[in-house]
Amino acid sequence: MSNATLSPQRSSLRGATLPKWFAWAVAAGSVALGLGISAAAGLGSSIQWALIASVLFVVGSYAISAKVEGRRQARDRTATSLVWVAFLLAVIPLASLIWETVKRGIKVLDGYFLTHSMGVVADTEPGGGIYHAILGTLEQVGLATLISVPIGVLTAIYLVEYGRGKLAKAVTFFVDVMTGIPSIVAGLFILSLWILILGMGYSGFAGSMALSILMIPVVVRSTEEMLKLVPNELREASLALGVPKWRTILKVVLPTSLGGITTGVMLAIARITGETAPVLLLVWVTNFINSNPFSDPQASLPMYIYLQYANSGGYGAAYDRAWAAALTLIAFIMILNLVARGIARWKAPKTGR
């Protein structure tokens, strides 16, 4: 019997494939063609040619891939192209916002701006700073955190570890309702209760109570999800050793989920830091330093930005101060998010042998 009869015939199971640079080539061609179509049609907006280029990229990827690789691979490339287009459509406005804020806010952002208040400086005059607004924001957000974190964490512990029956369902329902409450509603509630009914004056503490209403559901939801991720085996092992349930929660469950809980708290703080409506209703505003959050109006960064821009007319010193304060607020929230990620990574359960 010949060797040709004994040897198996090899057949290729792979069809034609496009090179790795195919997507980049289609993207470059789509951008060039989109610019050409926009120029020919007289479209002056960059958004219009970007949308045209996105459509051409998706359609071109599918058409060429279907011709060379087949329809199955073409559908896969189409899904990948849609993901990339959606990603770019989300990132480009964010990058544009950050770039515009940095470009306009860096003009007056310096040490003097961060360490001085407006005082007797008029809105139309140069100078002044945001020290009083930074101090007010830190105190108001800090008080809101002291109010909401214990309530939120304890509520989440009840829902996960103890909650059964109608009471737990009612608590879950109201937490879901509070998650969607507009900030102006929280401000109106504290305004009617604290200022109109009880007769208390405007203060940073009043604003903190409204901010805590917005913060509590975020803390509850994030903490609840983190507690659910703790394996039941850890709880059962602790209970099998005769440890009481409250001590198991305190010594086993909470330390295991501490990184995720801290991340949720930081995100909740970032969520309330930029709120303006409760501050406008309850804290009011002042150009002077007020370090007592329990008495008299107090400044805050969101209100400072709003008033400086409203009084600027779109130009002048107040306009520059508004952008610089906005840049400071973005930097503050970004630092909070970085701290949350660092704590989450530091406290994450160690894996490995």
N, C-alpha and C positions, 0 to 999 in steps of 0.2 A: 504494500500500500504506500503510496507516495506521501511525501511530507506535506504537500499541499492539501491532501485530503484530511490529514490528521490535525493540522493547525486550525484554530478557530478563526473565523472571519471577524475582524474588528469593525464595529459600526460606531460612528460618532453620534452621541446623544445630545450634544450641544448644538444649537442653531447659531445663526449669525448674531453677533452682539456689537453694540456700538461702543466706541472708545470712551474712556473715563472723562475726557474733556468735552464730550458731546453736550452736556447740560450747560457748561460755560459758553460754548460756542452758540448754542441756541439763545441763551440769555443775552449775549452781546449782540447777536443779530436782531433780537426782538427790541432791544433798546434803540439800536440804530434805526430800525424800521418804524418804531413808534415815534421817534423824533422827526423822521421824514414825513410821516403822515400828519403829525401835529403842525409842522411847518407848512405843508401844502394846504391844510385845511384852515390855517390861520388861528390855531389854538394857542393861546398864550400861557395857559396855566400848566404848571409842572405836574399837577395831579392828573390832568387829562391824559398827557402822554404816558405817564406812569401806568395808568389803568389800561391804556391801549397796549403798552409793552407787556403787561402782565397777561392779557388775553392772548396776545401773539405767542408768548412763551409757552403757555399751557397747550394751545392748539398746535403749535409747531412741534413741541415735544411728542405729542400723541401721533401726529401725522407721520413724522419721520420714523419713530419707533415702530409704528404699526407696519410701515412699509418694509423695514429691515428686520425687526425682531419678532413681529407677529402681534396680534391684538392683545394677547394676555400680558406680555411684557409692557405693551404700550399703556394698558390700563394702570399697571403698577407705576410706571413713570408719571402718568397723569396725576395719580394720587400724591406722589412725592412732589410734583410741581405745585399742586394746590397748597400743600403744607408750606412750602417755601414762600409762595406768594403771600399766604396769610401771615406768615412770620414777618416778612418785610413790611407788609401793610401795617402791622402792629408796631414794629420797631422804628420805622422812619418818623412817624409823628412824635414818638417819645424822644428820639434823638434830636429832632428839630426843636422840641420844647426845651430840652436841657441846654442845647447850644445857644438858643436865643436868650435864655435866662442867664447863662454864664456871660455871654457877650455884653448884655446890658447891665447886669448886676455887678460886674467886676469894677465898674467905673468908680464907685464910692465905697466899696467894701474894703475896709482897712481896720486897723486897731482902734483908731479914734471912733469910727462908726459903731464898733461893737461895744465900746466901753462908755459911751455917752448917751444921754437921753435927749429928747427934743427940748425939754425945759421951756425957755422963753423964745426959742427959735421959731419963727413963723414958717408955715408950710411953703411959702414962696421963696424963702431965703435958703442959701446953702448952709451946710453944716448940720449939726445934730446927729443923732444916732438911734440905735434900737436897744440899748441896754435895758430900759424900762420894759420894753415889750418882751425881750428874752426872759427877764426875771418873772414877769407875769405869766408867760406861757409855761415856764418850768414849774412854778408853784401851782397853777391851775391843773396841769396835767398830772403833777405829782399827787395832789389831793384826790383827783379822780381815780388814779391808780390805787391809792390806799383804800378807797371806798369799794371799788369794783373787783379787785383781785381776790380778796377773801370771800366776798359774796359769790363771785363766779366760780372759784375753785371748789368751795364747799357745795354749791349747787350741783356742779358736775359730779362730785364724789357721791352725792345722794342719788343722782340719776343712774350712775353706773353700778354702784355697790349696794345700794339699799332700795332704790326706787322700784316699786311694784304697785300695780293697781291704778285707780283713777287719779290719785294725787300726782303720781309721776307723769301720767299722760297730760294732766292739766299744766304742770310745770313745763313740760316739753313744748306744749302748744303756745304758752305765753312767751317762752324764749324765742320760738320761731317768729311770733308776732313782733317782738321787740327788735329782732334783727332787721326788719324792714321799716322801722319807724323813722320818718324823716327827722333831721336834727332840729328843725324849727318846731316840731311838735314837742320834743323833749324840752326845748327852751320855754315854750308856752306853758307846759305843765309846771315846771319849777317857778316860772313867773307868777302864775296864779296862786300856787300854794305858798311859796316862800316869801314873795314880795307883797302880793295883794291881800292874801288872807292872813298870814302871820305878821305882816308889817315890817319885814326885814328889808334892809336897803340893798342897793347894788353892791356886789362884792365878787372877788375871785372865787370864793367858796360856792356862791350860788351857781356860777358857771361850771364849777367842778362837779356839782351834783347833776347838772344836765349832761355833762360829758360822760359821767359814770353810767347814766342810763344807756347811752350809746355804746359804751365799752363792755358792759356786763354780758350781753348776749354773745359777743365775740369771744370773750374769755370762757364762757360756759361751753360753747360749741367746740372750741379748740381743745380745751382741757378734757372734755368728754371723749373726743376722738382719741386723744393720747392715752387716756386710761383704758379704753377698749383694746388698745394694741398690746397692753401688758398681758403676757400669757397666763392663762388660768392655772397652769401648773405651778407657777410661783406662789400664787395665793394658796393653793391646796397644800403645797409643801410647808408653808408657814403655819397654816391652820392645823396640819397634821402633827406639828411639834407642840401644839397646845398654846400657840400664840393667839391672843384675842384678835378679833377682826379689826378693831380700831387701830391696834398696834401693827397689824399686818399692812393696813392701808398706809400708816404713817412711816413705817420702816422699810416696806418692800415696794408697794405700788407707786407711791409718790416719787421716791428716788429713781425708780426705773424710768418713769415718764417725765422727769424733771426737765430734760432738754426740750422736749416738745411743748410742755406747758410754758416754759420761759419764752419760746419762740412765739407762741400764740399771744402771750401778754405783750410782747414787744410789738407785734403787728397790730394789736388792738390800740396800743399807745400811738403808733404811727397813724392809725385811722382817725383818732380824735384830735390830733395835734393841729390839723389844718381846718377844723370846724370854725365857722364864722357866725352862724345864726345864733347859737346859744350865747356866745360872748356878746354879741350885739344887744340881745335882749336883757341879759342878766348882769354882765360885768361892766358894760358901758366902756368908756375910754377916757384916758388922761395922758397928757404929755409929760407928766412928772413921775418920778420913781415912787411906787407904793409897794413896799415890801410886806405889807400886812394883807393877806388874801381874805381876811374875815371882815374887813371894814373898808368902805369907800370904793369908788371905781378903780379899775386896774387895767393896765394896757396888756396887749397880747399881739403876737406876730400877725395872725390873720387879720385882725382889725386894723393894725398899723398899715399893712399892705393895702387894704381896701381904702382907708382914709387918705393915705398919701396919693394913691392913684386917682381917687375921686377929686382931690383938690389940686391936682397937677395940670389938668387940661390936656394931658398927653405930652407934656414937655416940661423942662425945667428941673430944679433940684428935687422937688417932691417926686417927680417921675423916676429919677435915678434912684432915690431912696426906696421907692416901692419895689423896683427890680432887685436891688441889693437885699432887701428884706426877704423877698421871694427866694432868692438864691440861698440865703441863710436857712430858711425853713426847709428847703429841699435837702440841703446838706445835713440838717438835724435829723430828718426822717431817714435819710440814707445811712447815717451813722447808727441809728436804732436798728435798722434792718441788718446791717453788718454785724452788730453786736448780737442780735438774735441768732444769726447763722453761726457765729462763732461759738456761742453758748450751746446751741443744738449739736454742733459737731464735737464739742468738748465733752458734753454729757451723754452723747450717744452710746448705747451699749456696745462694748467691745466684742468684736467677732474674731474668730480664729480658734486654733487648737490650744 
